[in-house]
Amino acid sequence: MRLHQIAHCRTGDKGNISNISVIAYDNRDFAMLADLLTPAYVKQCLVGIANGAVERYELPQLGALNFVLHNALGGGVTRSLALDAHGKCLASAMLEIEMPGR
């Protein structure tokens, strides 16, 4: 099962940091998301994108996880030569993550 089957994402950026929120369609799936989407697993799935630390914040009341990917935007909007300097496409990359064991 891919993440997009049970959740949607929103992204944001500050400098060279991408912020990706993963929000469960159904709050009953939040516990599974929290168990499976560890910072280490997200970093592994986004190798070559998440080039620094990956932090995770839990918002169980919202059924959401917020991931902060350091050094993920090629230097930031004003320095990057990437076509997606804001990292908006990272939500799509996150949603394609295969949920392990599912």
C-alpha positions in Angstrom: 0.0 0.0 0.0 1.3 3.4 -0.9 0.9 6.4 1.5 -1.5 8.3 -0.8 -4.1 5.6 -0.2 -4.5 6.6 3.4 -3.2 10.2 3.7 -2.6 13.5 1.9 0.3 16.0 2.2 1.0 19.7 2.4 4.5 21.2 1.9 6.2 24.4 2.9 9.7 25.8 2.9 12.0 28.1 4.8 15.4 28.6 3.3 17.0 25.2 2.7 14.4 23.4 4.9 11.3 21.6 3.5 8.4 21.0 5.8 6.0 18.1 4.8 2.8 17.4 6.7 1.2 14.0 6.3 -2.5 14.0 7.2 -4.5 10.8 7.5 -7.8 10.7 5.7 -9.2 8.8 8.7 -7.9 9.5 12.2 -8.0 5.7 12.9 -5.0 5.4 10.6 -2.8 7.8 12.5 -1.3 5.2 14.8 -0.2 3.2 11.8 1.3 6.3 10.2 3.2 7.1 13.4 4.5 3.5 13.7 5.7 3.2 10.1 6.8 6.7 9.1 9.8 7.1 11.2 12.3 9.9 10.4 14.8 7.2 9.4 12.4 5.6 7.0 11.4 8.9 5.4 15.1 9.8 5.0 15.7 6.4 3.4 12.7 6.8 1.0 13.8 10.4 0.1 17.5 9.6 -0.4 19.1 12.3 -2.5 16.4 14.8 -1.4 16.6 14.7 2.4 20.3 15.5 2.6 20.3 16.5 6.3 18.5 15.6 9.4 14.8 14.6 9.3 12.7 15.6 12.3 9.2 14.5 13.0 6.5 16.2 15.0 3.2 14.4 15.9 -0.2 16.1 15.9 -2.5 13.2 17.0 -5.5 15.5 17.4 -5.3 16.3 13.7 -4.2 12.8 12.7 -1.1 14.4 11.2 2.7 14.1 11.2 5.0 17.0 10.3 8.4 16.2 8.9 11.1 18.8 8.7 13.8 17.9 6.1 17.0 19.9 6.6 19.3 20.6 3.6 16.6 19.5 1.1 16.1 22.4 -1.3 19.5 22.8 -2.9 20.4 25.9 -0.9 17.0 27.4 -0.7 14.7 29.3 -3.1 17.1 32.2 -3.8 20.1 29.9 -4.3 18.8 26.8 -5.9 18.8 26.1 -9.6 16.1 23.4 -9.2 12.8 23.8 -11.1 10.9 23.2 -7.9 13.0 25.4 -5.5 10.1 25.6 -3.0 9.9 21.8 -2.8 6.1 21.6 -3.6 6.6 18.4 -5.5 8.0 16.7 -2.4 4.4 16.1 -1.3 4.0 13.9 -4.3 7.3 12.1 -3.6 6.2 11.5 0.0 2.8 10.1 -1.1 4.5 7.5 -3.2 6.2 6.0 -0.2 5.5 2.3 0.2 4.1 1.5 3.6 6.3 -1.3 4.9 4.5 -4.4 6.0 1.2 -3.3 4.4 
